[in-house]
Amino acid sequence: MIGLAIGTALGIISALIYGRFKGKAGELTMAATGIPVFTYLASMGAYGGWNSIGEVFFSTPLGDLTPNELTGLETFLATLVAFLYVWIRSRGSLTIDELAGTSLSVGYTLVAGAGLL
């Protein structure tokens, strides 16, 4: 779960920095897209080189996972974290004008992340 921790931290930090300049809608858009993307990149960096060795399995409470399956699991969990972050941060804080500023890609990203599992 190294990739999940690193990716979530980088995604939240980048969302807070981006939101400082672009407002609440920009922060939520960056969080919804940034947390899963950074988690995927960190997970591929941590587990991506194991495929060249041969058959490698990581033992988890969910069973033995290959590096690709572990990357998909961490990205899915990061999507759930992003959804939770957006839900908590947007509760009662967006006006109608700010809600229109959030991108449609936020919904597509969350649905695509749910499809990873």
C-alpha positions in Angstrom: 0.0 0.0 0.0 3.0 2.3 -0.5 1.6 3.6 -3.7 -1.8 4.4 -2.1 -0.1 6.4 0.7 2.2 8.3 -1.6 -0.4 9.0 -4.3 -3.1 10.1 -1.8 -0.7 12.5 -0.1 0.5 14.0 -3.4 -3.0 14.2 -4.7 -4.4 16.0 -1.6 -1.4 18.4 -1.4 -1.7 19.3 -5.1 -5.5 19.8 -4.8 -5.0 22.1 -1.9 -2.4 24.1 -3.7 -4.4 24.2 -6.9 -7.5 25.2 -4.9 -5.7 28.1 -3.4 -5.3 29.7 -6.9 -8.5 28.4 -8.7 -11.1 28.2 -5.9 -13.1 25.4 -4.4 -14.3 24.0 -7.8 -10.7 23.7 -9.0 -9.7 22.0 -5.8 -12.4 19.4 -6.1 -11.6 18.8 -9.7 -7.9 18.4 -9.0 -8.7 16.0 -6.1 -11.0 13.8 -8.1 -8.5 13.4 -10.9 -5.2 13.8 -9.1 -5.5 11.3 -6.3 -6.2 8.3 -8.5 -3.6 9.4 -11.1 -0.8 10.0 -8.6 -1.7 6.7 -6.8 -1.4 4.9 -10.1 1.9 6.4 -10.9 3.3 5.8 -7.5 2.0 2.2 -7.5 3.5 1.5 -10.9 6.8 2.9 -9.7 6.7 0.7 -6.6 5.5 -2.5 -8.2 6.1 -2.1 -12.0 9.5 -3.6 -12.2 8.5 -6.9 -10.6 7.1 -8.3 -13.8 10.5 -8.8 -15.4 11.6 -11.2 -12.6 8.9 -13.8 -13.3 5.8 -14.9 -11.4 5.7 -12.7 -8.3 2.8 -12.5 -5.9 2.2 -10.1 -3.1 0.4 -11.7 -0.1 -2.5 -9.5 1.1 -5.5 -10.2 3.2 -7.5 -10.3 0.0 -5.3 -13.1 -1.4 -2.1 -13.3 -3.4 -2.1 -10.5 -6.0 0.2 -9.9 -9.0 1.8 -6.5 -9.3 -0.8 -5.4 -11.9 -3.7 -6.5 -9.7 -2.2 -4.7 -6.7 -1.8 -1.6 -8.8 -5.5 -1.8 -9.8 -6.6 -2.4 -6.2 -4.7 0.6 -5.0 -6.0 2.8 -7.7 -9.6 1.7 -6.9 -9.0 2.5 -3.2 -7.6 5.9 -4.2 -10.7 6.6 -6.2 -12.8 5.8 -3.1 -10.6 8.2 -1.1 -11.0 10.9 -3.8 -14.8 10.4 -3.8 -14.8 10.7 0.0 -12.6 13.8 -0.1 -14.8 15.5 -2.7 -17.9 14.6 -0.7 -16.6 16.0 2.5 -15.1 19.2 1.1 -18.0 20.1 -1.1 -20.7 19.6 1.5 -22.7 22.8 1.5 -19.9 24.9 0.2 -20.5 25.1 -3.6 -22.8 27.7 -5.0 -24.6 27.1 -8.4 -21.9 29.1 -10.2 -19.0 27.1 -8.7 -20.8 23.8 -9.3 -20.8 24.6 -13.0 -17.1 25.2 -12.9 -16.3 21.6 -11.9 -15.5 19.6 -14.9 -17.6 16.7 -16.3 -14.4 14.7 -16.3 -14.7 14.3 -12.5 -17.7 12.0 -12.9 -16.1 10.1 -15.7 -12.9 9.7 -13.6 -14.8 8.4 -10.6 -16.8 5.9 -12.7 -13.6 4.7 -14.5 -11.9 4.2 -11.1 -14.8 2.2 -9.9 -14.5 0.0 -13.0 -10.9 -0.9 -12.0 -12.1 -3.4 -9.4 
